[in-house]
Amino acid sequence: MAAEISTKSKLPERMQAAVYRGVNDVRVENVPVPEIGPCEVLVRIRACGVCGTDLKKIHTGSHSPPRIFGHEMAGEIAAVGSAVEGWTVGDRVMAFHHVPCGHCYYCRKRTFAQCAVYKRVGCTAGFEPAGGGFAEYIRVMDWIVARGLVRIPEHVPFEQAVWIEPVNTCYKAIRNLHLEADETALVIGQGPIGILLASLATKTGATVMTSDIYPARHAVASQFGLHHPIHAGEQDVVAVARKYTEGRGADVVIVAVGGNALIRAAMDAARPGGRVLLFAATQHSEATIDPAAICMEEKSLLGSYSSAADIQNEAAQLVLDGYGNGFDLTRLISHRFPLERAAEAIAFASEPKPDSMKILIEP
């Protein structure tokens, strides 16, 4: 290896990984196990979720190949560099792949996702760093070891711990909306992220309506205390939202699925003075909005992207304490694939079905 390290057993020289080779081209290959430096750790991945942002990168070619994606990951430390303190081989961990510097202009303004250090990916399974969770091992770089590793208690399964990063992103969005107990929120889309957003919104005391075209997803949402479904395939979402709020519209509308057409519907479903938050609009494109709704009706159009360092511990505890206490996120996992079937898992996740929720790859 590149530096003196501590291990409990001899590490393999090669491993399996799902390698992105081009647009819509992911292949399971045999690649070298990453080498680590003195301030780094090697993590043996036990579970990794397939995120919508991974899929967009694979399908659009926004990132140059080859890369190994995957960032909703958890596992155990397989090796530690000679200068690492506080972590030992065998520790069960979740690793953030982005961590901000903490002192630049954007960090001082608490806009962490715009920090230049945050934009650097600090976990890799080889090639250009891209998370690396779709592999057997990842190298966790020094600034992530220092500020982005989360310890997983023994009683919490890896399948629960993989939610720490996505819950952080959703918790950040809900906090930024400043929901109050006398308000009503509408969450459009009840995939795993939509359910997380809606469930976290209920913790503010607000009344939360949910919209989706699939009744099966509303059934899953009901397990998380979401009991005001709007069946978008049969009902007019805007009309129902207004009827439920005495004609005003929702105080907050969250768009939790991609699709520019939903932005206008979300604006229409919000009351005058309400807030509309785009959570899934992660691709550059053009969308039509009514500027008068923002100016004369005083509606606010907001965005929220990625995780926030200032809520890292709080969001992690929501996940870790939630297991067995009403916030069991393993219920959102609908399908599990071994690493050798990673390409199949990615293809399956790319074509959502009524009964498909979070897709997990388990090396």
N, C-alpha and C positions, 0 to 999 in steps of 0.2 A: 504494500500500500504506500501512499505518498507520505505518510507520517507514522510515527510510533503510535500504535493504538492498543486499546484494551478490548479483548473479546473473551467469551467463555468457550468457544470452540472455533475451529478453523472455518473461515468463510469460504464459500464457493467463489470461483473466479468468474463464472458466467451465470446468467439468469435469464428468465423469460421476461419479455416486455412487449406491450402493444405499441408499435412504432408507427407514427404518422408519416407517411411517405409522399403524400400529395392529397389533393382534393378528393374526398370520399375514399381514401386509400389508407387503411390501417391494417398492419400485418403483425402477427405475433412472431417475434424473432428471438434469437438467442444473442444476447449482448453482454458486454463486460459488466460486472458489478462495479458501481462507482467507487472511486478512491476518495478518501476523506483527508482533510488537513488536520492540524493539531487542535483547532478550535471547533471542529465539526463532529457530527455524529452520523452514523449509518442506521437507518430505520428499516426493519423488516416489515413490509406492508401486510396487514391482515385483512383490510377492507377498504374499498375506495368507491365512493358514489360517482355516478356519471352525471355531470352537471350540464345544464343547457349551454353554458359558455364554452365548454369543451366541444360540444356538438357543433356550435356555430363556427368555431375555428376549423374544425375538420371539414365542414361542408362548404365554407366560403374561401378557404385558402388564405385567410388573413395573416397566417403565420407561416414562415418558410419552413419546409421540411429539411431534415428529419427532426422530429421531436417526440417526446413521450409525455402525453398530457395526463390529467388526473390530479385533483387538488383537495377533494373531500376525503381525506385519508387518515387512517389510524393504524398503529402497529406497535412493535416493541423495539427498543434500541438494541442493535446487534453489535455495534462497535462504537467506541468513543475515542476521540483524539486525545493526545497526551496532555493538552492544556485545558480540557473541558472540566468544569467544576459543577457539582450539583446534580449530575446525571450519570447513571451507571448502566452497564449492560443489563438488559432484562426489564428496564423501566418501560411501562406501558404509556405511550404518548400519542398525542395528536399534534401535527405540525401545520402551522399557517405557512402558506407559500409567499405571502406578502406581509412585510412589517415596515412601518414608516420610521424615519430617522428620529422623530420626536422634537426637533428644534427648528426646522425650516419654516418659511412663511406659511406654507399650507398646513403644517402641523400645528403652528401657533393658532391658526384659524380653525383648527379641528376639522379640516378637509383632508383627511389622511390619504385618501385614495389618489390625490393629485400630487403627493410627495414624490420626488424623483427616486428616492430610495425605495419607497413603497412599490413603484412601478417595476423595480428589479425583482425577478423571481428568485427566491432563495432556496428552492428545493429542486433536485434534478435526479433523474435516473439515467442520465447520459444525454449527449448532444446538447443543443441549446436549452438552457433551463426552462421547463414548462410545467413544473409541478411534479411529474414523475410517478403519480400514484397508480398508474396502470402498469406496474412492474412489481417485481418481488422485493426490490430494495431501492431506497432513495438516499441520496446524500443531502443532509441538512446543513446549510452554510452557517457561518459564524454568527451573523446578526439575527438569524432565525433561532439558533440555539440560545442566544442571549435573551431574546424578547418574544419568541413566537412558538415555543414548545409548551404544551399543556399536559400535565400529568393526569392519567386516567386511573381512577380507583379500581381495585381488583373486581369489585362487584358490578362494574359497568361494562357491558360488552362493547367490543369494537364497533359493532353495528349501530350503537347509540352514539358513540364518540365521533363518528364521521360527520355528525350533524353540527358539530361545534362551529365550524366556519360558516355554513349556510345560515344557521340561527343567528350568528353575529350580524350578518348582512341584513337579515330581516328585522332584528331588534334595533339596529341602527335606523332603519327606515321608519319604524313605528315611533321611536323616540323623537325623531326629527319632525314628526307630524304634530306632536304635542296634543294628542287626543285627550279629551276630557270625558268624565263619566256621563255627562248629559248629552253626549254627541252620538251620532250614528255614522258608521263607516260601511262602505261597500267595497268588497274585494272581488275584482273581476278575474276569474281563473282559479280553479281549485285543484291544480296539480300540487305536488309537494310544497313548492315555495308559496303558492297562494294559501294553502292551509296553514303553513307556518306564520305568514303575515297575519292572517285572520285570527289565528289562535292567540298570537302575541297581542293583537289589538284588543281582544276581549279582556286581557289582564289589566287594561287601563280603566275598565268599568264601562266602556262604550258598548253600545249595541252594534253588532256586526252582522251585516247581510253578506251572503256569498253568492256568486254567479258562476255557473258552468253549464256546458251543454250536455255533460254526462251525469246522469243520476247516480251512477256508481261512485263517482267522486264525492258527491254530496253525502253519500252513505259513509264514506271514510271521514269526511269533515265532521260529521255528527259525533264521531268518537272523540273529537277534540273540543266539544262544547259549542259547536257551530250549528245553530238550530233555526236559522232564517235563510233557507236556500231560495234562490231564484233559478228556475230551470230555463236557461237561456235559449234552449232549442224550442221551447213552447211558449215562453212568456217574453213580453217586452221589458227588458231589464230597466230601462230608464223610467218607464211608466210605473213599474212596481216600486222602484226606489222612491219615486215622488209620492206615491200613494201611502207608503209606509211612514213618510215624514211629513204628513199633512200638506203635501203639495210642494214643499220647499226643495227637496232633493237632499242627498246625503251631505253631511258636513265634510266627510273625507271620502274620496274614491281612490282606490289603489289599482293600477293596471299591472297584474301579475303574470301576464302572458304577452308574448310578442304579437305584433299586428297593429299597424298604424291606424286601421279603421276603428279600433277600440278607443283611441284617444279622444276622438270627437264624441263618442258615446259616453265616455267617462266625464267629459266636460259638461255634457247635457244632464248627466245624472247628479252632478254636484249642485248644491244650493248656491245662491248668490253669496259671495264671501267665503265659499268653501275652498277646499284644497284638493288638488288632483296630483297624485304621485305616480310617476312612471318608474317601475322597478325593472321591467324586462326589456326596455328599449335600448339594447346594447349594440345595435348596428346602425351606422350612419345611413340616413335616407331622408326623404321629404315626407312631411305629414301635413294635413290640412287642419287648422284650428280656427276658431272664430275669435279674432282679436277683441271684438266688443265684449265677449264673455269675460275676458281678462280685465279690460279697462272699465266698462260701465257696470258689469256685474261683479267686479272685484274678486274674481276667482283667481286662485294662485295655482300655477303649473310648476311642479317641483320634480326633482330627480333624486335618486339615491342609488349609489353603486358601491359594491364590494363592502369590505369589513371596516371596522373602526377600532383603533388601538385602545381608546379610552374606555371602552366597554368590554374589553377582551375577557377579563376575569368574571365579570357579572354575567355575560352571555354564556360563557363556558359553564358556570355553575347552574344556570337554567337547565342546560342539557344534562349535566352529570347528576344533579339532584333530582331532575325530573324523571329519571328512570325508576320505575316502580312507584312513582308518586304523581301519576296523572299526566305526565308529559313523556310517555314512552314513544319515541319517534321511530322505533323499529317497526311500528304499525304502518308507517308510510312506505316501507320497502315491499314492493310487489314481486320483484324478480331478482334472482341472484345467479351470477354466472362465474365459473372458474376463469382464471386468467387466460387459459388456452382458448377460451371462447370469447375473448374480449371484442373482437371484430363483430361477432354476432350480437353481443350486448349493446354495442354502439349503434348498430343498425336497428336493433329493436327499440332502443330509446329514441331514435330519430323519427319514429312513426308512432306517436302516442295512441294508445287504444283506451277504451273506457276503463279497463281494469288494470292499466299499467300506471304505476306511480314512480317511486324512486327505483332506479336500476342500480344494482350493486355488483362490483367486480371484486372477487375474493381470491387473491393470489395464493 
